[in-house]
Amino acid sequence: MNAGSYLNWRKETAFGKEDQFSVSSTQKRRSIWSWARWAWMIRNH
């Protein structure tokens, strides 16, 4: 896994911006799911 691209990706998501503003549980859950799917794909390639 490329840590740099992970950090860049995280900054572009509500999940990464959580400290800057409050996000709804729906947005947070969607961000976590998209991260999980991305991580799973990286791990399986």
C-alpha positions in Angstrom: 0.0 0.0 0.0 1.3 3.5 -0.9 0.9 5.5 2.3 1.2 8.8 0.4 -1.7 8.1 -1.9 -3.7 6.8 1.0 -3.1 10.1 2.9 -4.0 12.1 -0.2 -7.2 10.0 -0.7 -8.1 10.4 3.0 -7.8 14.2 2.7 -10.3 14.3 -0.2 -13.0 12.5 1.8 -15.3 13.5 4.6 -13.7 10.8 6.7 -10.3 12.6 6.5 -11.9 16.0 7.1 -13.7 14.9 10.2 -11.6 17.1 12.4 -12.5 20.2 10.4 -16.3 19.9 10.4 -18.9 17.6 11.7 -20.2 15.0 9.2 -23.4 13.1 9.3 -23.3 9.4 10.3 -24.5 8.6 6.8 -21.6 10.4 5.1 -19.1 8.9 7.6 -20.4 5.4 7.0 -20.2 5.9 3.2 -16.6 7.1 3.6 -15.7 4.2 5.8 -17.3 1.8 3.3 -15.4 3.3 0.3 -12.2 3.1 2.3 -12.8 -0.5 3.2 -13.6 -1.4 -0.5 -10.4 0.4 -1.7 -8.3 -1.3 1.0 -9.7 -4.7 0.1 -9.0 -4.1 -3.6 -5.4 -3.0 -2.9 -4.8 -6.1 -0.7 -6.2 -8.5 -3.3 -4.0 -7.2 -6.2 
